[in-house]
C-alpha cells in the first residue's frame, strides 16, 4: 500500500519536471529541469532496489549520480558563453 | 497487474514521448536534452527488466559519453561558425 503511494508521488514529480522541460522559456530552466529529472531517476533506482530486495541495484544509482553531475556540468559549460537561443 | 507492471508501462510511454520530442525539436541543444532524458529512462527500463550490468553500461555510455560528445561538438560547431 505504501509503495503505491510512493511511486504515485514520484510519478507526479516526473510529470512536473517533464512539463518544465517541455515549456521552459529559457535554456537555464530546461537545464535545471533536467537536473531535477536526474535526481528523481536516482531516487527511483533506489526505490526499485528496495522493491526487488536486492542491493546490487544500488551500484547503478551510485554510478548514475556521478554521471548526472558530469552531465549537468557539461550543459552549464554550454550555457556559459552567450549563446542565448534555445 | 502488480505495481512493477504499472511502473513499466509509465516508463514505456514516457520513452516513446521523449523519443518523438528528441527527433522533432527545433534546436539541436533541445534535442540533446531530450536524448539525455531518454537514456536516463532507458536506465530505469533496464533496472525493471533486471539487467543491472546493461543498466550500468547504458548509464555510462548514454548519459556520460554521448551527451558530453554532442554538447562539445555543438560548442565547436558554433565557434567555427562564428569565426567564418
Backbone of each chain as nested JSON, in Angstrom:
{
  "chains": [
    {"id": "A", "residues": [
      {"number": 1, "name": "UNK", "atoms": {"N": [0.833, -1.196, 0.0], "CA": [0.0, 0.0, 0.0], "C": [0.874, 1.255, 0.0]}},
      {"number": 2, "name": "UNK", "atoms": {"N": [1.902, 1.264, 0.883], "CA": [2.751, 2.455, 0.962], "C": [3.592, 2.594, -0.309]}},
      {"number": 3, "name": "UNK", "atoms": {"N": [3.872, 1.468, -0.978], "CA": [4.666, 1.515, -2.21], "C": [3.897, 2.202, -3.33]}},
      {"number": 4, "name": "UNK", "atoms": {"N": [2.587, 1.923, -3.397], "CA": [1.764, 2.559, -4.436], "C": [1.772, 4.073, -4.24]}},
      {"number": 5, "name": "UNK", "atoms": {"N": [1.646, 4.498, -2.983], "CA": [1.645, 5.938, -2.679], "C": [2.98, 6.571, -3.081]}},
      {"number": 6, "name": "UNK", "atoms": {"N": [4.095, 5.889, -2.719], "CA": [5.422, 6.442, -3.007], "C": [5.647, 6.553, -4.508]}},
      {"number": 7, "name": "UNK", "atoms": {"N": [5.301, 5.495, -5.251], "CA": [5.54, 5.555, -6.697], "C": [4.604, 6.541, -7.379]}},
      {"number": 8, "name": "UNK", "atoms": {"N": [3.39, 6.732, -6.859], "CA": [2.497, 7.74, -7.437], "C": [3.06, 9.14, -7.248]}},
      {"number": 9, "name": "UNK", "atoms": {"N": [3.603, 9.422, -6.06], "CA": [4.165, 10.754, -5.83], "C": [5.4, 10.988, -6.685]}},
      {"number": 10, "name": "UNK", "atoms": {"N": [6.221, 9.936, -6.86], "CA": [7.397, 10.074, -7.727], "C": [6.972, 10.315, -9.176]}},
      {"number": 11, "name": "UNK", "atoms": {"N": [5.901, 9.634, -9.598], "CA": [5.387, 9.857, -10.956], "C": [4.882, 11.273, -11.144]}},
      {"number": 12, "name": "UNK", "atoms": {"N": [4.271, 11.834, -10.091], "CA": [3.822, 13.231, -10.161], "C": [5.019, 14.166, -10.322]}},
      {"number": 13, "name": "UNK", "atoms": {"N": [6.099, 13.87, -9.594], "CA": [7.313, 14.676, -9.726], "C": [7.905, 14.593, -11.119]}},
      {"number": 14, "name": "UNK", "atoms": {"N": [7.906, 13.378, -11.704], "CA": [8.399, 13.21, -13.073], "C": [7.555, 14.016, -14.043]}},
      {"number": 15, "name": "UNK", "atoms": {"N": [6.226, 14.014, -13.82], "CA": [5.32, 14.753, -14.709], "C": [5.622, 16.25, -14.678]}},
      {"number": 16, "name": "UNK", "atoms": {"N": [5.78, 16.799, -13.472], "CA": [6.022, 18.24, -13.379], "C": [7.39, 18.612, -13.939]}},
      {"number": 17, "name": "UNK", "atoms": {"N": [8.413, 17.765, -13.673], "CA": [9.742, 18.051, -14.223], "C": [9.711, 18.004, -15.744]}},
      {"number": 18, "name": "UNK", "atoms": {"N": [8.902, 17.074, -16.313], "CA": [8.859, 16.967, -17.769], "C": [8.094, 18.13, -18.385]}},
      {"number": 19, "name": "UNK", "atoms": {"N": [7.063, 18.619, -17.676], "CA": [6.352, 19.81, -18.181], "C": [7.305, 21.001, -18.232]}},
      {"number": 20, "name": "UNK", "atoms": {"N": [8.12, 21.167, -17.192], "CA": [9.063, 22.281, -17.204], "C": [10.14, 22.086, -18.262]}},
      {"number": 21, "name": "UNK", "atoms": {"N": [10.522, 20.821, -18.507], "CA": [11.497, 20.543, -19.569], "C": [10.915, 20.863, -20.939]}},
      {"number": 22, "name": "UNK", "atoms": {"N": [9.592, 20.7, -21.082], "CA": [8.97, 20.973, -22.375], "C": [8.785, 22.459, -22.625]}},
      {"number": 23, "name": "UNK", "atoms": {"N": [8.2, 23.186, -21.639], "CA": [7.777, 24.559, -21.909], "C": [8.706, 25.586, -21.307]}},
      {"number": 24, "name": "UNK", "atoms": {"N": [9.889, 25.152, -20.781], "CA": [10.763, 26.129, -20.138], "C": [11.146, 27.249, -21.08]}},
      {"number": 25, "name": "UNK", "atoms": {"N": [10.929, 28.501, -20.697], "CA": [11.197, 29.578, -21.661], "C": [12.69, 29.754, -21.95]}},
      {"number": 26, "name": "UNK", "atoms": {"N": [13.515, 29.677, -20.924], "CA": [14.947, 29.907, -21.139], "C": [15.702, 28.577, -21.061]}},
      {"number": 27, "name": "UNK", "atoms": {"N": [16.912, 28.522, -21.641], "CA": [17.706, 27.286, -21.549], "C": [18.067, 26.911, -20.12]}},
      {"number": 28, "name": "UNK", "atoms": {"N": [18.235, 27.901, -19.239], "CA": [18.587, 27.59, -17.854], "C": [17.46, 26.818, -17.169]}},
      {"number": 29, "name": "UNK", "atoms": {"N": [16.191, 27.162, -17.506], "CA": [15.055, 26.425, -16.948], "C": [15.112, 24.957, -17.362]}},
      {"number": 30, "name": "UNK", "atoms": {"N": [15.438, 24.728, -18.637], "CA": [15.489, 23.344, -19.118], "C": [16.609, 22.565, -18.45]}},
      {"number": 31, "name": "UNK", "atoms": {"N": [17.763, 23.226, -18.236], "CA": [18.89, 22.512, -17.615], "C": [18.564, 22.163, -16.165]}},
      {"number": 32, "name": "UNK", "atoms": {"N": [17.904, 23.087, -15.453], "CA": [17.538, 22.804, -14.063], "C": [16.483, 21.705, -14.005]}},
      {"number": 33, "name": "UNK", "atoms": {"N": [15.538, 21.711, -14.979], "CA": [14.534, 20.65, -15.031], "C": [15.188, 19.299, -15.31]}},
      {"number": 34, "name": "UNK", "atoms": {"N": [16.209, 19.308, -16.183], "CA": [16.92, 18.056, -16.489], "C": [17.665, 17.544, -15.259]}},
      {"number": 35, "name": "UNK", "atoms": {"N": [18.232, 18.452, -14.479], "CA": [18.927, 18.039, -13.258], "C": [17.944, 17.469, -12.241]}},
      {"number": 36, "name": "UNK", "atoms": {"N": [16.76, 18.101, -12.129], "CA": [15.719, 17.576, -11.245], "C": [15.285, 16.18, -11.659]}},
      {"number": 37, "name": "UNK", "atoms": {"N": [15.152, 16.001, -12.962], "CA": [14.762, 14.702, -13.518], "C": [15.821, 13.646, -13.206]}},
      {"number": 38, "name": "UNK", "atoms": {"N": [17.106, 14.044, -13.286], "CA": [18.198, 13.13, -12.936], "C": [18.097, 12.687, -11.485]}},
      {"number": 39, "name": "UNK", "atoms": {"N": [17.848, 13.642, -10.59], "CA": [17.763, 13.312, -9.161], "C": [16.584, 12.371, -8.896]}},
      {"number": 40, "name": "UNK", "atoms": {"N": [15.447, 12.636, -9.591], "CA": [14.269, 11.779, -9.419], "C": [14.571, 10.362, -9.901]}},
      {"number": 41, "name": "UNK", "atoms": {"N": [15.34, 10.266, -11.008], "CA": [15.673, 8.94, -11.543], "C": [16.572, 8.172, -10.572]}},
      {"number": 42, "name": "UNK", "atoms": {"N": [17.513, 8.884, -9.921], "CA": [18.361, 8.221, -8.922], "C": [17.5, 7.686, -7.774]}},
      {"number": 43, "name": "UNK", "atoms": {"N": [16.519, 8.484, -7.343], "CA": [15.611, 8.024, -6.301], "C": [14.789, 6.839, -6.721]}},
      {"number": 44, "name": "UNK", "atoms": {"N": [14.341, 6.829, -7.998], "CA": [13.537, 5.7, -8.492], "C": [14.364, 4.422, -8.525]}},
      {"number": 45, "name": "UNK", "atoms": {"N": [15.657, 4.539, -8.898], "CA": [16.51, 3.341, -8.92], "C": [16.692, 2.799, -7.504]}},
      {"number": 46, "name": "UNK", "atoms": {"N": [16.867, 3.706, -6.52], "CA": [16.998, 3.246, -5.127], "C": [15.701, 2.609, -4.637]}},
      {"number": 47, "name": "UNK", "atoms": {"N": [14.551, 3.183, -5.038], "CA": [13.264, 2.593, -4.642], "C": [13.062, 1.223, -5.272]}},
      {"number": 48, "name": "UNK", "atoms": {"N": [13.52, 1.064, -6.53], "CA": [13.395, -0.25, -7.174], "C": [14.318, -1.264, -6.52]}},
      {"number": 49, "name": "UNK", "atoms": {"N": [15.5, -0.807, -6.057], "CA": [16.383, -1.712, -5.313], "C": [15.728, -2.173, -4.023]}},
      {"number": 50, "name": "UNK", "atoms": {"N": [14.95, -1.265, -3.389], "CA": [14.205, -1.68, -2.197], "C": [13.073, -2.632, -2.56]}},
      {"number": 51, "name": "UNK", "atoms": {"N": [12.439, -2.346, -3.688], "CA": [11.283, -3.156, -4.088], "C": [11.697, -4.576, -4.47]}},
      {"number": 52, "name": "UNK", "atoms": {"N": [12.862, -4.696, -5.133], "CA": [13.334, -6.014, -5.548], "C": [14.092, -6.724, -4.435]}},
      {"number": 53, "name": "UNK", "atoms": {"N": [14.327, -6.071, -3.302], "CA": [15.088, -6.627, -2.171], "C": [16.47, -7.121, -2.617]}},
      {"number": 54, "name": "UNK", "atoms": {"N": [17.168, -6.273, -3.38], "CA": [18.45, -6.669, -3.957], "C": [19.349, -5.444, -3.948]}},
      {"number": 55, "name": "UNK", "atoms": {"N": [20.482, -5.521, -3.237], "CA": [21.333, -4.342, -3.092], "C": [22.285, -4.165, -4.261]}},
      {"number": 56, "name": "UNK", "atoms": {"N": [22.185, -5.023, -5.27], "CA": [23.048, -4.886, -6.456], "C": [22.668, -3.648, -7.256]}},
      {"number": 57, "name": "UNK", "atoms": {"N": [21.377, -3.263, -7.171], "CA": [20.909, -2.139, -7.972], "C": [21.367, -0.803, -7.42]}},
      {"number": 58, "name": "UNK", "atoms": {"N": [21.869, -0.777, -6.187], "CA": [22.328, 0.499, -5.626], "C": [23.614, 0.98, -6.293]}},
      {"number": 59, "name": "UNK", "atoms": {"N": [24.409, 0.045, -6.834], "CA": [25.621, 0.436, -7.562], "C": [25.277, 1.271, -8.791]}},
      {"number": 60, "name": "UNK", "atoms": {"N": [24.154, 0.912, -9.445], "CA": [23.712, 1.694, -10.61], "C": [23.39, 3.118, -10.18]}},
      {"number": 61, "name": "UNK", "atoms": {"N": [22.748, 3.253, -9.012], "CA": [22.411, 4.592, -8.526], "C": [23.665, 5.417, -8.26]}},
      {"number": 62, "name": "UNK", "atoms": {"N": [24.719, 4.768, -7.714], "CA": [25.969, 5.489, -7.444], "C": [26.61, 5.961, -8.741]}},
      {"number": 63, "name": "UNK", "atoms": {"N": [26.745, 5.036, -9.703], "CA": [27.353, 5.395, -10.997], "C": [26.546, 6.48, -11.684]}},
      {"number": 64, "name": "UNK", "atoms": {"N": [25.211, 6.352, -11.608], "CA": [24.369, 7.323, -12.29], "C": [24.451, 8.697, -11.633]}},
      {"number": 65, "name": "UNK", "atoms": {"N": [24.635, 8.73, -10.309], "CA": [24.742, 10.025, -9.627], "C": [25.988, 10.78, -10.074]}},
      {"number": 66, "name": "UNK", "atoms": {"N": [27.113, 10.064, -10.198], "CA": [28.353, 10.712, -10.663], "C": [28.163, 11.234, -12.088]}},
      {"number": 67, "name": "UNK", "atoms": {"N": [27.555, 10.415, -12.958], "CA": [27.425, 10.82, -14.357], "C": [26.412, 11.933, -14.543]}},
      {"number": 68, "name": "UNK", "atoms": {"N": [25.378, 11.98, -13.688], "CA": [24.41, 13.073, -13.773], "C": [25.069, 14.399, -13.416]}},
      {"number": 69, "name": "UNK", "atoms": {"N": [25.968, 14.369, -12.442], "CA": [26.71, 15.596, -12.107], "C": [27.547, 16.057, -13.297]}},
      {"number": 70, "name": "UNK", "atoms": {"N": [28.259, 15.108, -13.933], "CA": [29.095, 15.47, -15.091], "C": [28.233, 16.043, -16.211]}},
      {"number": 71, "name": "UNK", "atoms": {"N": [27.05, 15.459, -16.413], "CA": [26.165, 15.916, -17.476], "C": [25.695, 17.347, -17.223]}},
      {"number": 72, "name": "UNK", "atoms": {"N": [25.342, 17.633, -15.966], "CA": [24.905, 18.994, -15.642], "C": [26.034, 19.989, -15.833]}},
      {"number": 73, "name": "UNK", "atoms": {"N": [27.259, 19.585, -15.466], "CA": [28.409, 20.467, -15.665], "C": [28.638, 20.736, -17.144]}},
      {"number": 74, "name": "UNK", "atoms": {"N": [28.452, 19.712, -17.981], "CA": [28.653, 19.896, -19.424], "C": [27.612, 20.854, -20.001]}},
      {"number": 75, "name": "UNK", "atoms": {"N": [26.343, 20.715, -19.575], "CA": [25.316, 21.648, -20.063], "C": [25.577, 23.069, -19.557]}},
      {"number": 76, "name": "UNK", "atoms": {"N": [26.087, 23.185, -18.343], "CA": [26.431, 24.515, -17.835], "C": [27.583, 25.123, -18.631]}},
      {"number": 77, "name": "UNK", "atoms": {"N": [28.517, 24.262, -19.073], "CA": [29.61, 24.73, -19.927], "C": [29.085, 25.232, -21.262]}},
      {"number": 78, "name": "UNK", "atoms": {"N": [28.009, 24.608, -21.754], "CA": [27.405, 25.094, -22.998], "C": [26.733, 26.449, -22.774]}},
      {"number": 79, "name": "UNK", "atoms": {"N": [26.051, 26.6, -21.637], "CA": [25.33, 27.847, -21.389], "C": [26.241, 28.98, -20.964]}},
      {"number": 80, "name": "UNK", "atoms": {"N": [27.52, 28.674, -20.708], "CA": [28.424, 29.676, -20.162], "C": [28.652, 30.828, -21.123]}},
      {"number": 81, "name": "UNK", "atoms": {"N": [28.878, 30.505, -22.393], "CA": [29.009, 31.554, -23.382], "C": [27.664, 32.22, -23.611]}},
      {"number": 82, "name": "UNK", "atoms": {"N": [27.611, 33.241, -24.396], "CA": [26.362, 33.969, -24.583], "C": [25.625, 33.421, -25.796]}},
      {"number": 83, "name": "UNK", "atoms": {"N": [25.175, 32.158, -25.676], "CA": [24.552, 31.509, -26.83], "C": [23.053, 31.657, -26.866]}},
      {"number": 84, "name": "UNK", "atoms": {"N": [22.471, 32.518, -26.126], "CA": [21.081, 32.575, -25.697], "C": [19.949, 31.967, -26.503]}},
      {"number": 85, "name": "UNK", "atoms": {"N": [20.103, 31.484, -27.722], "CA": [18.955, 30.984, -28.475], "C": [18.761, 29.492, -28.249]}},
      {"number": 86, "name": "UNK", "atoms": {"N": [17.668, 29.119, -27.6], "CA": [17.412, 27.701, -27.345], "C": [15.92, 27.48, -27.321]}}
    ]},
    {"id": "B", "residues": [
      {"number": 1, "name": "UNK", "atoms": {"N": [-2.361, -7.388, -12.17], "CA": [-1.312, -6.436, -12.574], "C": [-0.648, -5.883, -11.315]}},
      {"number": 2, "name": "UNK", "atoms": {"N": [0.642, -6.126, -11.197], "CA": [1.34, -5.678, -9.995], "C": [1.828, -4.24, -10.163]}},
      {"number": 3, "name": "UNK", "atoms": {"N": [2.487, -3.743, -9.127], "CA": [2.967, -2.355, -9.142], "C": [4.069, -2.156, -10.172]}},
      {"number": 4, "name": "UNK", "atoms": {"N": [4.936, -3.184, -10.299], "CA": [6.074, -3.046, -11.223], "C": [5.591, -2.978, -12.669]}},
      {"number": 5, "name": "UNK", "atoms": {"N": [4.489, -3.68, -12.971], "CA": [3.94, -3.603, -14.334], "C": [3.456, -2.192, -14.651]}},
      {"number": 6, "name": "UNK", "atoms": {"N": [2.819, -1.56, -13.675], "CA": [2.32, -0.195, -13.91], "C": [3.484, 0.767, -14.113]}},
      {"number": 7, "name": "UNK", "atoms": {"N": [4.544, 0.611, -13.293], "CA": [5.733, 1.458, -13.457], "C": [6.351, 1.235, -14.836]}},
      {"number": 8, "name": "UNK", "atoms": {"N": [6.367, -0.023, -15.272], "CA": [6.94, -0.36, -16.576], "C": [6.16, 0.311, -17.707]}},
      {"number": 9, "name": "UNK", "atoms": {"N": [4.827, 0.303, -17.598], "CA": [4.002, 0.922, -18.648], "C": [4.228, 2.433, -18.685]}},
      {"number": 10, "name": "UNK", "atoms": {"N": [4.305, 3.063, -17.511], "CA": [4.529, 4.519, -17.456], "C": [5.876, 4.867, -18.084]}},
      {"number": 11, "name": "UNK", "atoms": {"N": [6.921, 4.072, -17.736], "CA": [8.259, 4.33, -18.288], "C": [8.257, 4.147, -19.806]}},
      {"number": 12, "name": "UNK", "atoms": {"N": [7.524, 3.147, -20.308], "CA": [7.495, 2.919, -21.76], "C": [6.82, 4.065, -22.492]}},
      {"number": 13, "name": "UNK", "atoms": {"N": [5.706, 4.555, -21.935], "CA": [5.001, 5.669, -22.585], "C": [5.883, 6.918, -22.591]}},
      {"number": 14, "name": "UNK", "atoms": {"N": [6.578, 7.167, -21.473], "CA": [7.477, 8.325, -21.419], "C": [8.641, 8.172, -22.395]}},
      {"number": 15, "name": "UNK", "atoms": {"N": [9.113, 6.929, -22.579], "CA": [10.201, 6.692, -23.55], "C": [9.758, 7.04, -24.961]}},
      {"number": 16, "name": "UNK", "atoms": {"N": [8.535, 6.629, -25.327], "CA": [8.049, 6.942, -26.676], "C": [7.896, 8.446, -26.857]}},
      {"number": 17, "name": "UNK", "atoms": {"N": [7.32, 9.119, -25.84], "CA": [7.115, 10.567, -25.939], "C": [8.45, 11.299, -26.053]}},
      {"number": 18, "name": "UNK", "atoms": {"N": [9.452, 10.869, -25.272], "CA": [10.746, 11.561, -25.319], "C": [11.484, 11.282, -26.619]}},
      {"number": 19, "name": "UNK", "atoms": {"N": [11.324, 10.088, -27.185], "CA": [11.959, 9.81, -28.476], "C": [11.357, 10.685, -29.563]}},
      {"number": 20, "name": "UNK", "atoms": {"N": [10.007, 10.84, -29.532], "CA": [9.338, 11.715, -30.503], "C": [9.829, 13.153, -30.367]}},
      {"number": 21, "name": "UNK", "atoms": {"N": [9.949, 13.626, -29.115], "CA": [10.403, 15.005, -28.897], "C": [11.858, 15.184, -29.308]}},
      {"number": 22, "name": "UNK", "atoms": {"N": [12.695, 14.161, -29.08], "CA": [14.106, 14.283, -29.436], "C": [14.289, 14.369, -30.938]}},
      {"number": 23, "name": "UNK", "atoms": {"N": [13.401, 13.714, -31.691], "CA": [13.526, 13.803, -33.147], "C": [12.977, 15.128, -33.645]}},
      {"number": 24, "name": "UNK", "atoms": {"N": [11.849, 15.593, -33.08], "CA": [11.125, 16.715, -33.662], "C": [11.389, 18.055, -32.991]}},
      {"number": 25, "name": "UNK", "atoms": {"N": [12.518, 18.224, -32.288], "CA": [12.777, 19.513, -31.651], "C": [13.344, 20.508, -32.656]}},
      {"number": 26, "name": "UNK", "atoms": {"N": [13.133, 21.789, -32.342], "CA": [13.576, 22.84, -33.257], "C": [15.09, 23.017, -33.207]}},
      {"number": 27, "name": "UNK", "atoms": {"N": [15.636, 23.177, -32.008], "CA": [17.071, 23.436, -31.895], "C": [17.807, 22.168, -31.474]}},
      {"number": 28, "name": "UNK", "atoms": {"N": [19.112, 22.172, -31.728], "CA": [19.893, 20.957, -31.506], "C": [20.143, 20.701, -30.026]}},
      {"number": 29, "name": "UNK", "atoms": {"N": [20.328, 21.774, -29.239], "CA": [20.621, 21.557, -27.806], "C": [19.401, 20.992, -27.101]}},
      {"number": 30, "name": "UNK", "atoms": {"N": [18.175, 21.373, -27.585], "CA": [16.957, 20.801, -27.02], "C": [16.878, 19.307, -27.333]}},
      {"number": 31, "name": "UNK", "atoms": {"N": [17.277, 18.953, -28.563], "CA": [17.286, 17.535, -28.93], "C": [18.244, 16.748, -28.044]}},
      {"number": 32, "name": "UNK", "atoms": {"N": [19.413, 17.348, -27.752], "CA": [20.382, 16.65, -26.902], "C": [19.823, 16.462, -25.494]}},
      {"number": 33, "name": "UNK", "atoms": {"N": [19.094, 17.478, -24.992], "CA": [18.487, 17.346, -23.664], "C": [17.456, 16.227, -23.638]}},
      {"number": 34, "name": "UNK", "atoms": {"N": [16.601, 16.158, -24.66], "CA": [15.59, 15.094, -24.682], "C": [16.24, 13.726, -24.856]}},
      {"number": 35, "name": "UNK", "atoms": {"N": [17.347, 13.668, -25.616], "CA": [18.048, 12.385, -25.784], "C": [18.659, 11.924, -24.471]}},
      {"number": 36, "name": "UNK", "atoms": {"N": [19.145, 12.891, -23.693], "CA": [19.691, 12.55, -22.376], "C": [18.597, 12.023, -21.445]}},
      {"number": 37, "name": "UNK", "atoms": {"N": [17.408, 12.671, -21.491], "CA": [16.296, 12.167, -20.676], "C": [15.869, 10.779, -21.124]}},
      {"number": 38, "name": "UNK", "atoms": {"N": [15.91, 10.547, -22.447], "CA": [15.563, 9.221, -22.974], "C": [16.513, 8.157, -22.451]}},
      {"number": 39, "name": "UNK", "atoms": {"N": [17.814, 8.483, -22.406], "CA": [18.768, 7.472, -21.937], "C": [18.593, 7.217, -20.446]}},
      {"number": 40, "name": "UNK", "atoms": {"N": [18.214, 8.28, -19.686], "CA": [18.027, 8.022, -18.248], "C": [16.781, 7.203, -17.991]}},
      {"number": 41, "name": "UNK", "atoms": {"N": [15.732, 7.355, -18.812], "CA": [14.571, 6.48, -18.638], "C": [14.865, 5.063, -19.125]}},
      {"number": 42, "name": "UNK", "atoms": {"N": [15.771, 4.937, -20.099], "CA": [16.176, 3.59, -20.533], "C": [16.908, 2.861, -19.417]}},
      {"number": 43, "name": "UNK", "atoms": {"N": [17.644, 3.625, -18.576], "CA": [18.304, 3.005, -17.415], "C": [17.255, 2.41, -16.473]}},
      {"number": 44, "name": "UNK", "atoms": {"N": [16.155, 3.173, -16.232], "CA": [15.088, 2.637, -15.364], "C": [14.459, 1.4, -16.004]}},
      {"number": 45, "name": "UNK", "atoms": {"N": [14.299, 1.442, -17.331], "CA": [13.742, 0.277, -18.018], "C": [14.607, -0.953, -17.856]}},
      {"number": 46, "name": "UNK", "atoms": {"N": [15.93, -0.775, -17.956], "CA": [16.821, -1.929, -17.792], "C": [16.831, -2.422, -16.363]}},
      {"number": 47, "name": "UNK", "atoms": {"N": [16.681, -1.505, -15.394], "CA": [16.615, -1.946, -13.992], "C": [15.342, -2.757, -13.761]}},
      {"number": 48, "name": "UNK", "atoms": {"N": [14.228, -2.315, -14.352], "CA": [12.979, -3.061, -14.18], "C": [13.072, -4.432, -14.833]}},
      {"number": 49, "name": "UNK", "atoms": {"N": [13.788, -4.501, -15.974], "CA": [13.957, -5.806, -16.633], "C": [15.027, -6.67, -15.98]}},
      {"number": 50, "name": "UNK", "atoms": {"N": [15.535, -6.231, -14.831], "CA": [16.502, -6.978, -14.02], "C": [17.778, -7.297, -14.781]}},
      {"number": 51, "name": "UNK", "atoms": {"N": [18.356, -6.235, -15.402], "CA": [19.648, -6.383, -16.08], "C": [20.573, -5.282, -15.567]}},
      {"number": 52, "name": "UNK", "atoms": {"N": [21.189, -5.456, -14.394], "CA": [21.964, -4.352, -13.802], "C": [23.22, -4.0, -14.572]}},
      {"number": 53, "name": "UNK", "atoms": {"N": [23.867, -4.981, -15.201], "CA": [25.099, -4.67, -15.938], "C": [24.795, -3.841, -17.183]}},
      {"number": 54, "name": "UNK", "atoms": {"N": [23.713, -4.189, -17.866], "CA": [23.304, -3.389, -19.029], "C": [22.916, -1.979, -18.592]}},
      {"number": 55, "name": "UNK", "atoms": {"N": [22.308, -1.868, -17.42], "CA": [21.918, -0.544, -16.929], "C": [23.136, 0.314, -16.625]}},
      {"number": 56, "name": "UNK", "atoms": {"N": [24.183, -0.292, -16.03], "CA": [25.407, 0.474, -15.756], "C": [26.048, 0.927, -17.057]}},
      {"number": 57, "name": "UNK", "atoms": {"N": [26.112, 0.029, -18.043], "CA": [26.704, 0.391, -19.33], "C": [25.912, 1.498, -20.012]}},
      {"number": 58, "name": "UNK", "atoms": {"N": [24.593, 1.395, -19.967], "CA": [23.752, 2.424, -20.578], "C": [23.927, 3.763, -19.866]}},
      {"number": 59, "name": "UNK", "atoms": {"N": [24.09, 3.73, -18.537], "CA": [24.295, 4.977, -17.793], "C": [25.614, 5.622, -18.18]}},
      {"number": 60, "name": "UNK", "atoms": {"N": [26.682, 4.809, -18.294], "CA": [27.992, 5.381, -18.637], "C": [27.987, 5.915, -20.059]}},
      {"number": 61, "name": "UNK", "atoms": {"N": [27.517, 5.105, -21.005], "CA": [27.575, 5.492, -22.416], "C": [26.548, 6.579, -22.722]}},
      {"number": 62, "name": "UNK", "atoms": {"N": [25.277, 6.314, -22.402], "CA": [24.222, 7.209, -22.843], "C": [24.21, 8.533, -22.125]}},
      {"number": 63, "name": "UNK", "atoms": {"N": [24.407, 8.498, -20.814], "CA": [24.29, 9.751, -20.082], "C": [25.615, 10.492, -19.998]}},
      {"number": 64, "name": "UNK", "atoms": {"N": [26.738, 9.772, -19.889], "CA": [28.009, 10.459, -19.765], "C": [28.657, 10.778, -21.081]}},
      {"number": 65, "name": "UNK", "atoms": {"N": [28.853, 9.742, -21.892], "CA": [29.708, 9.898, -23.067], "C": [28.997, 10.613, -24.21]}},
      {"number": 66, "name": "UNK", "atoms": {"N": [27.785, 10.136, -24.555], "CA": [27.104, 10.666, -25.735], "C": [26.692, 12.118, -25.525]}},
      {"number": 67, "name": "UNK", "atoms": {"N": [26.187, 12.434, -24.318], "CA": [25.761, 13.807, -24.056], "C": [26.947, 14.765, -24.076]}},
      {"number": 68, "name": "UNK", "atoms": {"N": [28.06, 14.36, -23.447], "CA": [29.243, 15.224, -23.456], "C": [29.767, 15.417, -24.874]}},
      {"number": 69, "name": "UNK", "atoms": {"N": [29.785, 14.341, -25.639], "CA": [30.282, 14.418, -27.02], "C": [29.423, 15.36, -27.857]}},
      {"number": 70, "name": "UNK", "atoms": {"N": [28.095, 15.226, -27.732], "CA": [27.2, 16.069, -28.54], "C": [27.304, 17.527, -28.133]}},
      {"number": 71, "name": "UNK", "atoms": {"N": [27.372, 17.791, -26.813], "CA": [27.409, 19.193, -26.38], "C": [28.723, 19.846, -26.787]}},
      {"number": 72, "name": "UNK", "atoms": {"N": [29.843, 19.129, -26.639], "CA": [31.115, 19.726, -27.041], "C": [31.206, 19.881, -28.55]}},
      {"number": 73, "name": "UNK", "atoms": {"N": [30.572, 18.964, -29.306], "CA": [30.512, 19.132, -30.757], "C": [29.707, 20.369, -31.133]}},
      {"number": 74, "name": "UNK", "atoms": {"N": [28.581, 20.592, -30.439], "CA": [27.788, 21.801, -30.711], "C": [28.57, 23.058, -30.393]}},
      {"number": 75, "name": "UNK", "atoms": {"N": [29.346, 23.024, -29.299], "CA": [30.188, 24.183, -28.961], "C": [31.215, 24.439, -30.048]}},
      {"number": 76, "name": "UNK", "atoms": {"N": [31.878, 23.373, -30.531], "CA": [32.91, 23.53, -31.557], "C": [32.311, 24.041, -32.865]}},
      {"number": 77, "name": "UNK", "atoms": {"N": [31.126, 23.518, -33.216], "CA": [30.479, 23.962, -34.458], "C": [30.093, 25.426, -34.366]}},
      {"number": 78, "name": "UNK", "atoms": {"N": [29.547, 25.833, -33.179], "CA": [29.162, 27.228, -33.007], "C": [30.359, 28.158, -33.115]}},
      {"number": 79, "name": "UNK", "atoms": {"N": [31.512, 27.732, -32.508], "CA": [32.709, 28.556, -32.563], "C": [33.221, 28.694, -33.985]}},
      {"number": 80, "name": "UNK", "atoms": {"N": [33.231, 27.579, -34.736], "CA": [33.709, 27.62, -36.119], "C": [32.791, 28.484, -36.969]}},
      {"number": 81, "name": "UNK", "atoms": {"N": [31.472, 28.426, -36.73], "CA": [30.537, 29.246, -37.495], "C": [30.722, 30.724, -37.22]}},
      {"number": 82, "name": "UNK", "atoms": {"N": [31.065, 31.068, -35.957], "CA": [31.275, 32.479, -35.655], "C": [32.556, 32.992, -36.287]}},
      {"number": 83, "name": "UNK", "atoms": {"N": [33.583, 32.101, -36.376], "CA": [34.872, 32.551, -36.891], "C": [34.761, 32.878, -38.374]}},
      {"number": 84, "name": "UNK", "atoms": {"N": [33.956, 32.097, -39.115], "CA": [33.788, 32.364, -40.542], "C": [32.834, 33.538, -40.697]}}
    ]}
  ]
}
